[in-house]
Amino acid sequence: MLYHLLFSLREIFSPFNVVRYITFRAAAAFITALIINFIIAPTIIKKFKEAGRLQSIRDDGPSTHLKKRGTPTMGGLIVIISLVFSVLLWARLDNPYTLILIGSTLWLGFLGFIDDYMKTVRNNSRGVTPITKLVWQGALGIFVAIYLYNNPVCESASNALTVPFFKDLFIHLGPAYMLFAALTVVGTSNAVNITDGLDGLAIGGIIFAALTYAVLAYIAGNLNFSEYLFLPYVQGAGEITIFMTALAGAGLGFLWFNIFPAEIFMGDTGSLFMGGVIGISALIIKHELLLIIVGGVFLMEIISVIIQVASFKLRGKRVFKMAPLHHHFELSGWSEPQVVIRFWIISIILALFAFSTLKLR
């Protein structure tokens, strides 16, 4: 809204012309989301404590987690409010990618909110059933897939996957691209959800991933940069930079309250939408396979669960002391802060490695 207002007034007051620059609006979106978070978080945390929106702790988990009983959850609502308000202020609302990402945030955020509500208010430990979650996530994934299939973001890689390290190699999927896109949205959403088990772990990884894709989106939306690096040019993708920096700012503000020992947990309200929008952004800017690197920590977490379940069903034995992977390291003697910070370090290394693929082509 501010973009459209200020840009229309640039003829009257020339300094308003600065809002045309994505870099300026990206920085403004980051700061705005951060400030909103700091303003609303204390009140929401207090209200959730009074209302009894408290996280249930699994009895079969590490014993150190039992002391977390009584910590409020549904903190993802703080991130959603900060993110959406900031994006509405600074992003172009006539850009289809902005609208898709806002809509995806609200769709998956609502799904997560219902799940958290059932657990904390209705005392239903299961919350929303896994099948229902998959249906909601799959519906969004199919919508995004159909849109991208019928509205190719670029001619050079239409309905195809770009391969890191190769400038002219594309994996053409044809109509199967829609299935791939839908699975990407479902997979990334659930991967972050599974990772959200330690204070600050998931939100830290999201901050690094969001900043990485903010840069990638800026390059994809800039004709000169994309041609120089032999990357697909996606017109209008620069607006995704605004969304990603706002997500990073909202995430950083939330991390202030979510760091060990957490004052509030994000719950499914936050984790489901964060993973989903990262996956959707990767699809739009044609860096789908780079998700394997950028989201490496999230990938390790969800794979550890798959391996554990498969091994137990087929062999009657567990591969890890506990899944997801972060619990395995806790039971191996690492403290919670050690696990979180070491996983953050891995996320940073993976982000830097992802950037190296842009030039090594």
C-alpha positions in Angstrom: 0.0 0.0 0.0 2.8 2.4 0.9 4.5 1.5 -2.4 1.5 2.4 -4.5 0.8 5.6 -2.5 4.3 7.0 -2.4 5.2 6.0 -5.9 2.1 7.9 -7.2 3.3 11.0 -5.3 6.9 10.9 -6.8 6.0 13.8 -9.2 5.1 16.0 -6.2 8.0 14.9 -4.0 10.9 13.4 -5.9 12.5 11.5 -3.0 9.5 9.2 -3.0 11.0 7.8 -6.2 13.2 5.7 -3.9 10.3 3.2 -3.4 10.8 2.0 -7.0 14.0 0.2 -5.9 13.5 -3.3 -4.6 16.6 -3.1 -2.4 15.1 -0.1 -0.5 11.7 -1.8 -0.1 13.3 -5.1 0.9 15.2 -3.3 3.7 12.1 -1.4 4.7 10.0 -4.6 4.8 12.6 -6.4 7.0 12.8 -3.5 9.5 9.0 -3.1 9.5 8.3 -6.8 10.2 11.0 -6.8 12.9 9.5 -3.7 14.7 5.9 -5.0 14.4 7.0 -8.3 16.0 8.7 -6.6 18.9 5.5 -4.5 19.5 2.9 -7.2 19.4 4.8 -10.3 20.7 4.8 -9.4 24.4 1.0 -8.8 24.4 0.2 -11.9 22.5 2.5 -14.1 24.7 0.7 -12.7 27.8 -2.7 -13.3 26.3 -1.9 -16.8 25.3 -0.6 -17.6 28.8 -3.8 -16.3 30.3 -6.0 -18.2 27.9 -4.1 -21.4 28.4 -2.8 -21.8 24.8 0.0 -24.0 26.1 2.2 -26.5 24.3 1.8 -30.2 25.1 5.1 -32.1 25.6 5.5 -35.7 24.4 6.3 -38.0 27.3 8.5 -40.2 25.3 10.8 -37.4 24.3 14.0 -36.2 26.0 13.4 -35.7 29.7 14.9 -32.2 29.5 11.8 -31.2 27.5 9.3 -31.9 30.4 10.2 -28.5 32.0 8.8 -26.8 28.9 5.2 -27.6 29.9 3.3 -24.4 30.4 5.0 -22.6 27.5 2.4 -20.9 25.2 2.3 -22.0 21.6 0.6 -20.7 18.4 3.4 -18.1 18.2 3.4 -18.4 14.4 0.5 -16.0 14.6 3.0 -13.3 15.6 5.1 -14.0 12.5 2.0 -14.0 10.2 0.8 -10.6 11.4 4.2 -9.1 11.2 4.9 -10.6 7.8 1.6 -9.9 6.1 1.3 -6.3 7.3 4.9 -5.6 6.2 4.4 -7.1 2.8 1.1 -5.2 2.3 2.9 -2.0 3.1 6.0 -2.4 0.9 5.3 -5.0 -1.9 3.6 -4.4 -5.2 0.1 -5.7 -4.8 -0.5 -5.9 -8.5 2.2 -8.6 -8.7 0.8 -12.2 -9.0 3.6 -13.7 -7.0 3.0 -11.4 -4.1 -0.6 -12.4 -4.0 0.2 -16.1 -4.3 2.6 -15.9 -1.3 0.2 -13.9 0.8 -2.6 -16.3 0.0 -0.4 -19.3 0.8 0.7 -17.8 4.1 -3.0 -17.3 5.1 -4.0 -20.8 3.8 -1.3 -22.8 5.6 -1.3 -20.5 8.6 -5.0 -21.1 9.1 -4.5 -24.9 8.8 -1.8 -24.7 11.5 -3.9 -22.5 13.7 -6.8 -25.0 13.6 -4.3 -27.7 14.5 -2.9 -25.8 17.4 -6.4 -24.7 18.5 -7.6 -28.3 18.7 -4.6 -29.3 20.7 -4.6 -26.4 23.2 -8.4 -25.6 23.5 -10.1 -28.9 22.7 -7.4 -30.9 24.4 -7.1 -33.1 21.3 -3.5 -34.3 21.4 -3.7 -35.4 17.7 -5.0 -32.1 16.4 -5.8 -32.0 12.7 -5.4 -35.5 11.3 -2.4 -36.2 9.0 -4.7 -36.9 6.1 -6.6 -33.6 6.5 -3.2 -31.8 6.6 -2.1 -33.4 3.4 -5.4 -32.6 1.7 -5.0 -28.9 2.6 -1.4 -28.7 1.7 -2.0 -30.7 -1.4 -4.8 -28.5 -2.5 -2.5 -25.4 -2.2 0.3 -27.3 -4.0 -2.1 -28.2 -6.9 -3.3 -24.7 -7.2 0.3 -23.3 -7.4 1.2 -26.1 -9.8 -1.7 -25.4 -12.1 -0.9 -21.7 -12.1 2.7 -22.1 -12.9 2.0 -24.7 -15.6 -0.5 -22.4 -17.3 1.5 -19.2 -16.7 5.1 -20.2 -17.4 7.4 -17.9 -15.5 10.1 -17.9 -18.3 10.5 -19.4 -21.7 13.9 -20.9 -21.2 12.8 -23.3 -18.4 9.1 -23.6 -18.8 7.8 -26.6 -16.8 11.4 -27.8 -16.4 13.8 -28.0 -13.6 17.1 -26.1 -13.6 20.1 -28.1 -12.4 22.6 -26.4 -10.1 26.2 -26.1 -11.6 24.9 -26.5 -15.2 23.9 -23.5 -17.2 22.2 -25.3 -20.1 20.9 -28.4 -18.4 17.2 -28.6 -17.8 15.0 -31.6 -16.8 11.9 -31.2 -18.8 8.9 -32.7 -17.0 6.0 -31.6 -19.1 2.6 -32.1 -17.4 4.5 -34.0 -14.6 5.8 -30.7 -13.5 2.5 -30.0 -11.8 2.9 -33.2 -9.6 6.5 -32.2 -8.8 5.4 -28.7 -7.8 2.5 -30.0 -5.6 4.9 -32.4 -3.9 7.4 -29.6 -3.3 4.9 -27.5 -1.4 3.7 -30.4 0.7 7.2 -31.6 1.4 8.7 -28.3 2.4 5.7 -27.5 4.6 6.0 -30.8 6.5 9.8 -30.7 6.6 9.8 -27.4 8.6 7.0 -28.7 10.8 9.0 -31.7 11.7 12.1 -29.6 12.4 10.2 -27.4 14.8 11.1 -29.4 18.0 13.8 -27.3 19.7 13.8 -23.7 20.8 14.9 -21.5 17.9 15.8 -24.4 15.6 13.2 -24.1 12.8 12.9 -20.3 12.9 16.7 -19.9 12.6 16.8 -22.2 9.6 13.9 -20.3 8.0 15.7 -17.0 8.5 18.8 -18.3 6.6 16.6 -19.9 3.9 14.5 -16.7 3.5 17.5 -14.5 3.1 19.1 -16.9 0.6 15.9 -17.0 -1.6 15.6 -13.2 -1.2 18.9 -12.8 -3.0 18.1 -15.5 -5.5 14.7 -13.9 -6.3 16.4 -10.5 -6.8 18.8 -12.0 -9.3 16.0 -13.9 -11.1 14.0 -10.8 -11.4 16.9 -8.7 -12.8 17.5 -9.2 -16.5 21.2 -8.1 -16.4 22.1 -10.3 -13.4 20.2 -13.3 -14.6 21.8 -13.1 -18.1 25.3 -12.7 -16.6 24.9 -15.7 -14.4 23.1 -17.8 -17.1 20.0 -18.1 -15.0 16.3 -18.1 -16.1 14.9 -14.5 -16.0 11.6 -14.4 -14.3 9.8 -11.1 -14.8 8.4 -9.7 -11.6 10.2 -12.1 -9.4 12.0 -9.3 -7.6 8.8 -8.7 -5.5 9.5 -12.1 -3.9 12.6 -10.5 -2.4 10.3 -8.1 -0.5 8.3 -11.1 0.9 11.4 -13.1 1.8 13.1 -10.2 3.6 9.8 -9.5 5.5 9.7 -13.2 6.5 13.4 -12.9 7.7 12.6 -9.8 9.7 9.5 -11.3 11.3 11.4 -14.5 12.0 14.3 -12.6 13.6 11.9 -10.8 15.8 10.2 -14.0 16.8 13.6 -15.6 17.5 14.1 -13.0 20.2 11.3 -14.7 22.2 11.8 -18.2 20.9 15.5 -18.6 21.8 16.3 -21.1 24.5 14.6 -21.1 26.9 11.6 -20.2 24.7 8.9 -17.8 26.0 6.6 -19.1 23.2 6.6 -21.8 20.5 5.6 -21.1 16.9 3.4 -24.2 16.7 2.0 -25.5 13.4 0.6 -22.0 12.9 4.0 -20.9 12.0 5.9 -24.0 10.8 3.4 -25.1 8.1 3.2 -21.9 6.2 7.0 -21.0 6.5 8.0 -24.2 4.8 5.3 -23.9 2.2 6.2 -20.3 1.1 9.9 -21.2 0.8 9.0 -24.1 -1.5 6.6 -21.9 -3.6 9.3 -19.2 -3.9 11.8 -21.8 -5.2 9.3 -23.0 -7.8 8.5 -19.5 -9.1 12.2 -18.4 -9.5 13.2 -21.8 -11.0 15.6 -22.8 -8.2 13.6 -25.9 -7.2 16.5 -28.3 -6.9 18.5 -25.8 -5.0 16.1 -26.4 -2.1 18.0 -29.6 -1.5 21.0 -27.5 -0.5 19.4 -24.4 1.0 16.9 -26.5 3.0 19.4 -29.2 3.8 18.8 -29.2 7.5 15.0 -29.5 7.0 15.7 -32.3 4.5 17.9 -34.2 6.9 15.2 -34.0 9.6 12.3 -35.3 7.4 14.5 -38.1 5.9 15.5 -39.2 9.4 11.9 -39.7 10.3 11.3 -41.7 7.0 14.3 -43.9 7.7 13.3 -44.5 11.3 9.8 -45.5 10.5 10.8 -47.6 7.5 13.5 -49.4 9.5 11.3 -50.1 12.5 8.5 -51.5 10.3 10.7 -53.6 8.1 13.4 -54.7 10.5 11.9 -54.0 13.9 15.0 -51.9 14.7 15.6 -48.2 15.0 18.4 -46.4 13.2 18.4 -43.3 15.4 18.0 -43.1 19.1 15.0 -40.9 18.4 13.6 -39.2 15.3 13.6 -36.4 14.1 17.4 -36.1 13.9 17.7 -33.3 16.5 16.4 -35.6 19.2 19.0 -38.2 18.3 21.8 -35.7 19.0 20.1 -34.6 22.2 20.0 -38.2 23.5 23.6 -38.6 22.3 24.7 -36.0 24.9 24.4 -32.7 23.1 22.6 -29.9 25.0 19.6 -28.3 23.3 21.5 -25.0 22.5 24.4 -27.0 21.1 22.1 -28.9 18.7 20.4 -25.7 17.6 23.5 -23.6 17.0 25.3 -26.4 15.2 22.3 -26.9 12.9 22.3 -23.1 12.3 26.0 -23.3 11.4 25.2 -26.1 8.9 22.4 -23.9 7.5 24.7 -21.0 7.0 27.3 -23.2 5.3 24.6 -24.7 3.0 23.4 -21.2 2.1 26.9 -20.1 1.1 27.3 -23.3 -0.9 24.0 -22.6 -2.7 25.4 -19.1 -3.7 28.5 -20.7 -5.1 26.4 -22.7 -7.5 25.4 -19.4 -9.2 28.9 -18.8 -10.5 30.2 -22.4 -10.8 28.1 -23.2 -13.9 
